[in-house]
Amino acid sequence: MLLEQHMEELRLELREAIDPAERREIEVELELARAEVAVIIAEEQGWATSEPPF
């Protein structure tokens, strides 16, 4: 839930950001959060594991 709240805050910040550099920084942070959610979902569904294969 905390990650979803963080993503929503980033979306709100992105809507209000005017400076291109600030927008890009927020977009990168939002993309990282989305990737983290994707990893969590993949691990929960057994598609991936965070442990090394050896």
C-alpha positions, 0 to 999 in steps of 0.5 A: 500500500505504501508503494501505491501511495508513493506512486499516486503522489508522484503522479500528482507531482508530475501533473503540476511540474512545469520544469522539464528537468523536474518532470523527467526526474519525477518520471524516472522515479515513477518508472522505478516504482512501477518496476518495483511493483512489477517485481513484487507481483512476479515474485508473488505469482511465482514468475520470478525469485529474488534469490540467485539461481545457484 
